[in-house]
Amino acid sequence: MDFEIKNVKESIVSVARSLGYVIIDTKGNEYNLVRKLDINNYPRFHIYLKQNGTDFNFSLHLDQKKSSYEGSHAHSGEYFGPVVETEADKIKQILVGNNK
């Protein structure tokens, strides 16, 4: 699920912390964030986050399990549905509330 939040007044590091996510990788202006749902690595929410000035572009999905083959990025992921939509709504609510 892709969405944008405009005029974010916080850094990506601060945003990740306030949402309960950990930054696991960066590539240029794209950050790779995850939030585990329990003590195991999976399932987990996974965000690719790009910053364009003060606008943040989110690409959110739920990783159900680790990729099946080493070197592969394919996995059982949910990109839409009530669980992903609820997480997106939570993110929007937290960030919009923090930026008032």
N, C-alpha and C positions, 0 to 999 in steps of 0.2 A: 504494500500500500504506500503510495507516494503522496506526500503533502508538504506544504510550505508554511513556515511561520515567519512573518515579516517583523522587522524592527526589534530584533532580540538584543537586549542591552548587556548580555553576559557573554563570557568567552565559552568556547566549546567545552573546555575542561570543567567550567562551572556548571554548564548545562548538563553534561554527563553526570556529574555528582548529584545535582538536584533531582535528576530523574532516576537515580539508582543504577546507572549504567557504568561500565568500565570501558575505557578506550583500549582496544587490543592491537590496533594498527593504524597507520596513516599513509596516504599516498597523495602527495600534493595537498590540495585543499579538501580531500575526501577523508573522513574519519570513519573507522570501523568500530562500532560500539556493541556491547552485548550486556544483557541482564539475565542471569540465571533465575529459573523459577524455583529451584530447590538446591540442595548441596551438590547434585550431579551437574555435569556440564550441559546436559540436554534433558528436557527441552529448555530453550532459551529464546528470548527476544533478541533480534539482530537488526541493527540500524546501520545503513550507510548514510553518513551525514556530510553534506557539502555546505560550506559557508560562502555566501556571495555578499560581501559587505556585512550588513546587519541582518540579512535574510538567510534563513537556514532551510535547506531542502532535505527532507527526510525520505528515506526508502526503508520501510519497516516490514519485517516478516518474522514468523515464528519458526525457528529450526526445531524440528521434532527429534532429529538424531544426527549423528556425525555422518559426513559423506561416506558413501559405501566403499569407494576405492581411493587409495592413497594418490594424491595429486589431483583428485577430482573435486570439483566444487558442487557437484550435484548432491542433493540431500532431500529428505522429506521436509519440505517447508510449506507453511501456510502464508499466503500473501494477502488473503482476504478472509472475511468471516467475522463472526462476533468477537472472538478473542482478540484478533488483531485490531479490529475497530475500537474495542474498549481500551486497548493500550494506546492507540493513536489519540483517542479522546482525552485520556489521562495526561499524555504528553502536552497536548494543546492547552489543556486547562492549567497545568503547572506553569508552562512558559508564558502564557498570556497573562496569568495572574501575577507572575514575577515582574512583568514588564509594564505594569500600570504605574 
